[in-house]
Amino acid sequence: MDGPPVRDHGTADPGAPTRMAPAGTIKRQRPPEALDAPVTAVDDVYLIGHFGIAQVPPDTWRLRVDGRVARPLELDLDGLRAMSSTTVTAVLECYGNPLRPREPTRRAGNVVWRGTPVSAVLDRAGAEGELLWARGHDSGVFDGRPCTEYLKDLPLAVVRERGVLAYEMNGEPLTAEHGFPVRLFVPGYFGTNNVKWLRSLTVADRRAEHLFTTELYQRPSATGALRPVRDLDVNSLVTAVRRDGRTLHVAGWAWGSSEVVGVEVGVLGDDEAWVPAELGRPAGSRYAWRRFGATVPAAGVRRVRARARDAAGARQPLTGDRNACHVVDVESGNAT
């Protein structure tokens, strides 16, 4: 494909920087019991801002589409919203702290996303390439390292197939905290890939060398080589434990990039036993979470935990990794 060469977006465009208010890494997380609804309220969706919250005026916002394209584009918000739209209900999950990648965080929510299919924009631009570089308006310092922009590179085919240029969550415009006016959302991918405060999409044939592409958010493959964090792990969260006489009713949600096909509830007392849970239908698309529930004897039970498995054969580890089983202390209600 002839077209403009791929530009290295290691530095931000010239001009006044976007205001970060507040600036600095910001986190917010609700407890598991607040996530019991099929669709997570926006105020209950976790928040991670590596550099803080970008304040982007909607009237001056533009999305640039360039790189390996026949027709470079620049769209304003009205122009993007005038294009075809799609709605998908899917999980948004934080991978966790990239400096401690094996530490569980339990940050997830199931959200109704509405926006323009990325494919519509790529088709209009005449895009051909292997990768899509997505850049955000946010900038700042993370782990003591200055960064002029947030950047992720993603497989073009995957983003073309299911990516959304989202401007609504649960039927309302995105909040500033969640990426207003537009963020990239790719169902089945970890939140780190779903770039907030989106400013440009560049079609490329090579990976971008950047703090958030080839250094952070990596994990070793079977050969030991690092690979970028993309597909959701199989995971589950206990959101309700209710005592009813001699029984406990345990419920929660399970999800992953591959279909969840089973959940077991573990009962921990003097001994440990596993009980198969009943599975509901996904609360939305194939990338939404699924309800699970089980009734177990209450006598002698001190803790319960859930363990999901998916159609690809993956199963949650009991301990020691970011998607390790969620454990709830029955008496205190504390979770680990």
N, C-alpha and C positions, 0 to 999 in steps of 0.2 A: 504494500500500500504506500503510494507516494503521499507525502504530507509533511508538515513541519516536524523537525526533529524533536525527540523527547528532551525536555529541559530538566535539568537537575534542580529539584525544589529543596535543596538543602538550606536555602535562605529564603526568607519571606519576601513578598513583593515590596517594592519601595512605597513610601507613603506613610501616613500616620498609623501607628500600631493600634490594634483593637484594644479597647479598655478592658482590663481584667478587674472585676469587682465582685467579690473579694479576690485578691491575688493569693497565690500559694495553694498547695495541695489541700483539697477539701473532701471530706467523706461524710456520708450519712447512711445509716442503716437501721431499719426497723426490725424488731424481734420477730421470730418465726410465727408466733400466734397472730401477728398483724397481717400475715400473708395468706390467710385461709380462704379468701374469696377467689373464685375462678379467674376474674380479671382484677389485677392489682391496681388500686387507686393510685393516681399519679403521686400524691403526697407520700405514699408508702413505698414507691419505687426507690431503690437504693440510689445514692448519688456518689460519683467519683469525678473529681475534677483535678487532673494532674497539676495544672497550673492555676487553678481557680475557675471562675465563671466568666466567660467572654460575654461582653455586652455588644451585640451586633444590631445596629439600626436596620429595621426591615426595609425602609425606603431606599437605602443605599446598598443593600445586599445584592451581590451578583454571584452566580455560579459560572465559572469558566470551565469549558471542556476542550482539552487540547491534547497534544502529543501525536500519536499515530492515528490521526483522524483525517478524513478528506475535507471536512468542513468544520473548522473550529467554531465553537459556540460560546455565547455569553447570555445567560438568562437572568432576568430579575424575578422577584418572587411572584408577581402577577403572571408573568409568562410561564413559569413552572407550574403554577396552580391551574393555568388554562389548559394544560396538557391532560391526557388521560390519567386517571387515578386508580389506585388499587388499595384494598384494605386487607390486612393480615393480622391475625392474633397469634403472637409468638413470644417465647421467653427471651428476656434480656437478662444475661447473667454476667457478673464480674468474674474474670479469671482469678483475681486476687492480687496480692502484692507481688510485682515482678521481681522484687529483691528477695522475697521469701516464697518461691513459687509452689512449694508443697504444703503450704499452710491453708487449711480450710477457712473460708470467709462467710459462706451462706448468704451471699448477696444475689438475689434473683427476684424476678417479678414477671408476670404474664400480662402483656400489654396489647391493646388494639392499636395498630399502627396504620396511618393513612398517608399516602403520598403518591408521587409519580414513579412508575417503574423505571429503574435505571436503564433498562433496555430501550425504552422510548427515547431517552436522551442520546444513548450511544448510537442508536439507529439513525437518528436525525443527523448526528455528527459524522456518520460513516466510519465507525471505529473498527479497527482490526489490530489485534495484539494479544499478548499473553497475560499481561498484568494491568491492573488499574491502581494508580496512586491516588489516594484520597487525602486531601489536606484540609485541616481545620484552621479557624481564625485564632485559636488560642495559642499563647506562648508564655514562657516564663522559665522557672528553674525547677528541676526535679532531681532529687537526690544530689543536690549540689552542682548539677550540670545545667548550664543555660541552654535553652532550646528556642529557636525562632519560630517554630510552628509544630503542630502535631501532625504526623504523617503515618499512614499505613499503606502497604501494598497488598493487593488481594488478587486472586485468580479472576481474570476478566470473565471467563465462562460462567463461574459461579455467581458473580455479581449480576451479570446479564440475565441469568436464569431467574433469580429470586430477589435481587436487591431492590430496595425502595428508597427514594429520596423523600424521607418522612418529614411532614410538617404538622402532623397531628398525633397526639396520644390520647386514646380513649375519647375521641370525638372533640377534643379541644386543641387549640394551637399549642405547640411545644412551649414549655416554660424555658426561660433563659438557662436554668440549671440543667435542663435536658437537651440543650442544643439549638434553641430558637435562633434563627427562623427555620433552618433545615438541617437535618442530620442524615447521614447514611445509616440504613439499617439492613443487615443481611441476616435473615432468619437462619438459625442453626449455627451462627458464629458467636464467639464470645464478644462481650461489650467493647473490649479494646479495639475491635475492628470497626465498630459502628460509630464512625467519626462524627462528633458533634460540631456545631457551628461551621458547617461545611463551606469551603470557599472554592475548591477546584477539584476536578477529576482529570487525571492525565493518563492516557493510554500508552503503555510502554511494553518493551520486550525484555526488560531486565529488572532486577530487584532494585529497590531504592536503599541506599546505604544511609541509615538514619538510626537515632537512638531508639525509636519505637518500632523499627522494622527488623533490624538484624542484631540488636544488642539486648534490649529488654523484651519481655513476653516471648521467650524461647523455651523449648524443652528438648531434651535429647531423644533422638530416635533409637531404634533397636541397634543401630551401628554406632551410636554415640554422637553422631552429627546433630547439630541443633536444627530444629525446624520451628517455624513460627506457630504461635498459638492461634488456632482458628476454630476448628470444629468443637462444639460443646461436648464435654464428657458426659457419660451417663451419671445422673445425680438424683438425689431425692432430699426432701425436707419434711420433717414432722411438724405439722402446724396445730394439731389438736390432740390432746390426751384427756379423755373424760372417763371418770369412774362411775360405774352404774352397779351398785351392789358388789357382787363378786366378780365382776368383769371390768375390763378396760377397753374403751373404744379408741383406737389409734388411727389417725388419718393424716394425710398430707398430700404432697405433689411429687411427681417424678418426671424427668425430662432428659433430653439429650439430642445430639444431632442425628442419631439413629433411633428408630422406634423403640420405645420402652415396651417390653413384652412381659415383664414380671417384676413384682416387688415382694420381698419378704419382710416381716416385722419380727425383730429379735427381742425376746423377753429375757432380761438379765436379772436373776436373783441368786439363790444358792447355786443354781445351774443355769444354763442357757438353752433356750429352745427357739426355733424359727417357725413362724406361722405364715403360710402364703396369704397375701392380701388380695382383696378384690380390686380390679382395675376398672376405672371408668374410661369413657372416651376422651380424647384430647379436648381441652377447653379452648378450641380454636383450630388452627392449622396443624399440619403434621409436626411443626416445630413448637407447638404449645405444650404446656405441661398436662399430665394426666393425674386424675384423682386416684388415690389408693386408700383403702381402709381395711382394718382387721379388728376382730374382737378376740381378746385373749383373757385368760384367767388372771384375776388381780392378786391372788394370794401370794405373798412372798416376793412380788415384783418390785424391784428398786429402780430399774431403768428400762427404757425401751429404745430401739433403734430401727432404722429402715435401711434396706439394701436393694437397689434396683439393678436390673440387667436389661440389655438391649438386644435388638435383632442381630447385631453384628457379633454377639458373643461377649461383649464387655460387661463387667460387673464391678460395682463399687468396691473399692478396698475397704477392709474393716477399719484400718488406721493408716496413718503415715503419708497421706497424700491429700491434695487439694479437694478431691471429691470423696474423702473418707466418710463413712457412715455417720449420719447425724444421730447423736445420742441425747436422750431427754431423761433427766432425773424425775421420776414419777412423783415423789413426795414434794420436792421443792419447785419443780417446773423448770429448773435450770437446764440449759442445753449446752452441749459441747460439740 
